[in-house]
Amino acid sequence: MSDATRAEARAWFEEAWDPSLSLGEWWERLAASGWGFPTWDPNWYGKGLSSQQAAVVAEERARVGAFGPPSGIGVMMAGPTIVTHGTDEQRRRFLPAMVTGKEVWCQLFSEPGSGSDLASLQTRAVRDGDEWVVNGQKVWTSGAQFSRWGILIARSNPDQPKHKGITYFVLDMDQPGVEVRPLKEMTGGATFNEVFFSDARVPHENVIGDVDEGWAVAVTTLAHERSSLGAGSMGGTGGGAMFGATDLDARVGDLAKGSPGGEMAGMAAAFGGGGGAMVKSLPQLFGRGGDAVVRQEVARLYSLLEIARYTGLRAQAAAARGERPGPAVSTGKLMASTIVRALRDTGLSIEGAHGMLNGTDAPMGGMLQMLALFSPAVSIAGGTDQIQRNIIGERVLGLPAEPRVDKDVPFRDLKVGTQRAG
């Protein structure tokens, strides 16, 4: 089957790839073909292929030098969620501009008082005829300043317990009631944002799933988020399939500019893509190839990336079978944190005194220094390491759950953060 897939993909890419096309024109052609997201449903811009077959497709794409499909929150999280929980009309309306890169998406989940305990969110959505009126605040919203649409969860019924009474919306970011304030990071970029809603409006037709049952929809998004940010995206096949060698310069450029989704994706491509080629070459780049300690550390890191590659293959295979990501993706998310910290420490150790430099003065344009500054975010974004351990303990290992005295208490009766829900 893989041989037939390779032959078909090779023939298509050889005929279709044209370097004179604009990126937008190429993405249009790629999306229409189904080769851009080959594991997706054939009815919705895919080919229904397995993860192994998708890896073969990525190899053939890279072989002719063609750029990969759009990346980011839209295709990684919003798209799979809309395919799973949305109506056919919603899929027809939102997916085309998403898979062709015409519209950027963001995720409006976390709040100042609702990070690890996301279900305690206080942003309110009140029904007003055929629309919903939204008031509240979100934070750590990657790429909000560039986004056309946002996937939003908001409190629609405070009389239900906190995991109920939440509704999942697709919100138009380009309206007077939405204010985006970028947050300056220690990397120098401003990918994360605060977002404020003041009587922002959402048509009822933009509700994904059932009213007051948005938590189940959000869980699907979170699972895809953890899968996309997990170790599988950093392993050879995962990183290479998502971002081929021809994308590397562009992704590292995105990383330096702080564009939406640039940080983790760029690092995954730079250090994990292609079977960890950069990791293996680091000792030689700095004349440390004969250092036994350095070689041992690189071997350990390479082993982690190989395990990540296997993790990514299994996750992709499950997705290709139409399975929703389960709690096991938390293992991959935890592993991503471990790998990034190991990359940071091993890489800077190999650079030695040069590791104290930054920007264009540093080796490799300062990529390792950027990684070091951004590395704490990997243990936070998509759910903290502590939350992932709780999920693994309770839902994978079957350990007793933490006591939840608020499980059946109406949300309006709870004290949440420093405010009282009302």
PyMOL commands that set and color helices and strands:
alter all, ss='L'
color gray80, all
select helices_A, chain A and resi 2-16+23-33+42-44+51-63+73-85+88-99+118-120+144-146+204-206+214-229+231-233+236-242+245-257+262-285+292-320+329-356+359-361+363-378+385-396+411-413
alter helices_A, ss='H'
color red, helices_A
select strands_A, chain A and resi 105-108+124-128+131-139+149-155+166-172+178-182+193-203+207-208+415-416+419-420
alter strands_A, ss='S'
color yellow, strands_A
deselect
rebuild
show_as cartoon
